[in-house]
Amino acid sequence: MALFLQILVTGLAVGAVYGVVAISFALIFRLTGVVHFALGELISLAVFATLFLAVGTGPVARTGVPMSRFLPALAGGLAVAAVAGYLLYVAAVAPFLRRGSTLGWVGGMVAVAFAIRGFLAATFVRLSYVFPDPFRFDRLSNEGVIRLSGGASIQVRSFFVAGAGVVLAGAAAWFLDRTRRGEALRAIADDRQAAELVGLPSERLLALAFALAGALAAIAAIVGVPSAPVSADTGALIGLKGLVAALMARFGSPWRALAAGLAVGLVETGVSSFHVGPLRLGPAYRDIAPLALAILALALARLSPGEGVTE
């Protein structure tokens, strides 16, 4: 029972990050029919921009950055992700969408993704970096770890990450349902030509959506990454699992995307930790299980742009 509870809480925390990333994928797909192949690299860019602004490119202790220095660095990292998302749409997506060239925007996004990854690999040359943790859960009793009977344990941070995922999903749903810009984006998703006829600036709003999607995914990742080392490939892996969740949710509403992300997180953690008798897959299979889910989701999904934005 203790192991099951550990898997449940840890899986929900991991899945909350994937779920918020899935919300970003779903938002972009419903608005444009574009799968945001560079989203994972935007996450890495935000993570390492935050790291650079906080401590530079040198080594840092996990608890070596005070909140007074981390918060401005975080704001800068998110601004980098938002600006990069905006420019990505303007330079690598919009020109090809106007011409109806699917290969064009796919190629443009892939090129940008490789450029970002190459830049990060050349700038941050260590195999991995420790991302600073300003929240200092280690100052709590038992160093922020709840120890259960049977040797299982739960990090208090897991509750924080899971709660942050729910808050971000709620903020995304509120933005789409309760704000004027959100209503305008939903109108564009329903019928872009009609939205433009009534005067909505679709190009500017779509660029804004790309900026918001990059920043939203980056927030979720930055909340989650202090629990593990980070490298230039970290964002790509998070983005891939977020895409799996988006496929499972059929690129639907923020709450559906979050639920799918939680499911992916539970499967991943369960595969890593749970065993029945001699049957135990272990951590080596944690990344394979989400890919298997992606294949299944692709086999079952029949999607069209604009479907289900407000579900």
C-alpha positions in Angstrom: 0.0 0.0 0.0 2.9 2.4 0.9 4.5 1.7 -2.5 1.2 2.3 -4.3 0.8 5.7 -2.5 4.4 6.7 -3.4 3.8 5.8 -7.1 0.5 7.7 -7.1 1.8 10.9 -5.6 5.1 10.9 -7.6 3.2 10.0 -10.8 0.7 12.8 -10.4 3.6 15.3 -9.9 5.4 14.1 -13.0 2.2 13.9 -14.9 1.2 17.5 -14.0 4.2 18.8 -15.9 3.4 16.7 -18.9 -0.3 17.8 -18.7 0.5 21.5 -18.8 2.9 20.9 -21.7 0.1 19.0 -23.4 -2.2 22.1 -22.9 0.3 24.1 -24.9 0.4 21.5 -27.7 -3.4 21.4 -27.8 -3.8 25.2 -27.9 -1.5 25.6 -30.9 -2.9 22.6 -32.8 -6.5 23.7 -32.4 -5.7 27.2 -33.6 -3.5 26.4 -36.5 -3.4 22.7 -37.2 0.3 22.9 -36.4 2.0 20.4 -34.1 4.6 22.4 -32.2 7.7 20.3 -32.8 10.0 22.9 -31.3 8.1 23.2 -28.0 10.5 20.9 -26.1 13.5 23.0 -27.2 11.7 26.2 -26.1 11.4 24.5 -22.7 15.1 23.8 -22.7 15.8 27.4 -23.7 13.8 28.8 -20.9 15.4 26.4 -18.3 18.9 27.3 -19.4 18.2 31.0 -19.8 16.9 31.0 -16.2 20.0 29.0 -15.1 22.3 31.4 -16.9 20.7 34.6 -15.5 20.8 33.1 -12.0 24.4 31.6 -11.9 26.0 31.8 -15.4 27.3 28.6 -17.0 29.4 27.4 -14.1 28.5 24.7 -11.5 26.0 25.6 -8.9 24.6 23.9 -5.8 21.0 23.0 -5.8 20.3 25.4 -2.8 22.9 28.0 -3.8 20.6 30.6 -5.3 18.4 32.9 -3.1 14.9 33.7 -4.1 15.8 37.4 -4.6 18.1 36.3 -7.5 16.0 33.4 -8.7 12.8 35.3 -9.4 14.3 37.9 -11.8 16.1 35.0 -13.5 12.9 33.1 -13.8 11.1 36.1 -15.3 14.0 36.5 -17.8 13.8 32.8 -18.7 10.1 32.9 -19.3 10.5 36.1 -21.3 13.0 34.4 -23.5 10.6 31.4 -24.1 7.8 33.8 -24.9 9.8 35.9 -27.3 11.3 32.8 -29.0 7.8 31.4 -29.4 6.5 34.6 -30.9 9.4 34.8 -33.4 9.1 31.2 -34.2 5.5 31.7 -35.4 6.4 34.9 -37.4 9.5 33.5 -39.1 9.0 29.7 -39.4 5.3 29.0 -39.3 3.1 31.9 -40.6 4.8 32.2 -44.0 4.2 28.5 -44.8 0.7 28.5 -43.3 -0.3 31.3 -45.7 1.0 29.2 -48.6 -0.6 26.0 -47.3 2.8 24.3 -47.1 2.8 21.6 -44.4 6.3 20.5 -45.2 7.4 24.2 -44.9 6.3 24.7 -41.3 7.4 21.2 -40.3 10.9 21.9 -41.7 11.0 25.3 -40.2 10.1 24.1 -36.7 12.6 21.2 -36.9 15.3 23.5 -38.1 14.6 25.9 -35.2 14.6 23.0 -32.7 18.0 21.7 -33.9 19.4 25.3 -33.8 18.3 25.8 -30.2 19.6 22.4 -29.1 22.9 23.0 -30.8 23.3 26.4 -29.3 22.6 25.1 -25.8 24.9 22.2 -26.2 27.7 24.5 -27.3 27.1 27.0 -24.5 26.4 24.6 -21.6 29.2 22.1 -22.1 28.8 19.9 -19.0 26.9 16.6 -19.3 24.3 17.8 -16.9 23.5 20.7 -14.6 21.8 21.1 -11.3 18.9 23.4 -11.5 18.7 25.6 -8.4 15.8 25.1 -6.0 14.8 28.3 -4.3 11.8 26.8 -2.5 14.0 24.9 0.0 11.7 22.0 0.8 14.8 20.4 2.4 14.4 22.8 5.3 11.2 21.0 6.3 11.2 18.1 8.8 13.0 15.0 7.5 14.5 17.2 4.7 11.1 17.5 3.0 10.6 13.7 2.7 7.6 11.8 4.1 8.7 8.3 5.0 6.1 5.6 4.9 6.1 2.1 6.3 7.8 -0.5 4.1 10.6 1.8 3.1 8.5 3.9 0.7 8.9 7.7 0.7 7.2 10.8 -0.8 8.8 14.1 -1.4 6.8 17.1 -0.2 7.8 18.8 -3.4 5.6 16.3 -5.3 2.5 17.9 -3.8 3.7 21.3 -4.8 4.4 20.3 -8.4 1.1 18.5 -8.7 -0.8 21.6 -7.3 1.1 23.9 -9.6 0.0 21.8 -12.6 -3.6 22.1 -11.5 -3.3 25.9 -11.0 -1.7 26.3 -14.5 -4.4 24.2 -16.1 -7.1 26.3 -14.4 -5.4 29.5 -15.5 -5.3 28.3 -19.1 -9.0 27.3 -19.0 -9.9 30.7 -17.4 -7.9 32.6 -20.1 -9.6 30.8 -22.9 -13.1 31.0 -21.4 -13.2 34.2 -19.5 -11.0 36.8 -21.3 -11.5 38.7 -24.4 -8.3 37.5 -26.0 -9.2 33.9 -25.1 -12.6 34.4 -26.7 -10.9 35.8 -29.8 -8.6 32.8 -30.0 -11.6 30.5 -29.8 -13.3 32.4 -32.5 -10.2 32.0 -34.8 -10.2 28.3 -34.0 -13.8 27.9 -34.9 -13.6 29.9 -38.2 -10.6 32.0 -39.0 -12.0 33.6 -42.1 -15.2 34.7 -40.2 -13.0 36.0 -37.3 -11.0 38.1 -39.7 -14.1 39.5 -41.4 -15.3 40.9 -38.1 -11.9 42.6 -37.6 -10.0 40.2 -35.3 -6.2 40.5 -35.9 -5.6 36.8 -36.3 -1.9 37.0 -37.2 -1.1 39.0 -34.0 -3.3 36.8 -31.8 -1.8 33.6 -33.2 1.7 34.9 -32.6 0.6 35.7 -29.0 -0.7 32.2 -28.6 2.7 30.8 -29.6 4.4 33.1 -27.1 1.9 32.0 -24.3 2.3 28.3 -25.2 6.1 28.5 -24.9 5.9 30.4 -21.6 3.2 28.1 -20.1 5.2 24.9 -20.9 8.4 26.5 -19.6 6.7 27.4 -16.2 5.6 23.8 -15.8 9.0 22.4 -16.6 10.9 24.9 -14.4 8.6 24.0 -11.5 9.5 20.3 -12.0 13.1 20.2 -13.0 14.8 21.0 -9.6 14.1 17.3 -8.7 16.5 16.1 -11.4 19.7 17.0 -13.4 19.1 19.0 -16.6 20.8 18.9 -20.0 20.2 20.2 -23.5 17.9 17.1 -24.1 15.7 17.6 -21.0 13.2 19.9 -22.7 12.9 17.6 -25.7 12.0 14.6 -23.5 9.5 16.6 -21.5 8.0 17.9 -24.8 7.7 14.4 -26.3 5.8 13.2 -23.3 3.6 16.2 -23.3 2.9 15.5 -27.0 1.9 11.9 -26.0 -0.6 13.4 -23.5 -1.9 15.8 -26.0 -2.5 12.9 -28.5 -4.3 10.9 -25.8 -6.5 13.9 -25.0 -7.2 14.4 -28.8 -5.8 17.9 -28.4 -8.8 18.8 -26.3 -9.6 21.2 -23.5 -7.0 22.1 -20.8 -8.6 19.8 -18.3 -8.6 16.9 -20.7 -4.9 17.5 -21.5 -4.0 17.7 -17.8 -5.8 14.5 -17.1 -4.0 12.8 -20.0 -0.7 14.1 -18.7 -1.5 12.7 -15.2 -2.1 9.3 -16.8 1.2 9.4 -18.6 3.0 10.3 -15.4 1.3 7.5 -13.5 2.2 5.0 -16.2 5.8 6.2 -16.3 6.2 6.0 -12.6 4.4 2.7 -12.3 6.6 1.1 -14.9 9.7 2.4 -13.0 8.7 1.3 -9.6 5.9 -1.2 -9.4 6.3 -4.9 -9.6 4.1 -8.0 -9.2 6.1 -11.0 -8.1 9.0 -11.6 -10.5 7.5 -9.1 -13.1 9.4 -5.8 -12.9 10.3 -3.6 -15.8 12.3 -1.0 -14.0 13.5 2.6 -14.8 15.0 1.5 -18.1 11.4 1.2 -19.5 10.1 4.5 -18.1 10.6 6.3 -21.4 9.4 3.4 -23.6 6.0 3.2 -22.0 4.9 6.8 -23.0 6.0 6.1 -26.5 3.9 3.0 -26.6 1.0 5.1 -25.5 1.7 7.6 -28.3 1.6 4.9 -30.9 -1.7 3.7 -29.5 -3.1 7.2 -29.4 -2.0 7.8 -33.0 -3.7 4.6 -34.1 -7.0 5.6 -32.4 -7.0 9.4 -33.0 -8.8 11.1 -35.9 -8.1 14.8 -35.5 -8.9 18.0 -37.4 -7.8 21.5 -36.6 -10.4 23.5 -34.6 -12.0 20.5 -33.1 -12.6 20.6 -29.4 -11.0 23.9 -28.2 -13.8 24.6 -25.8 -14.7 21.1 -24.7 
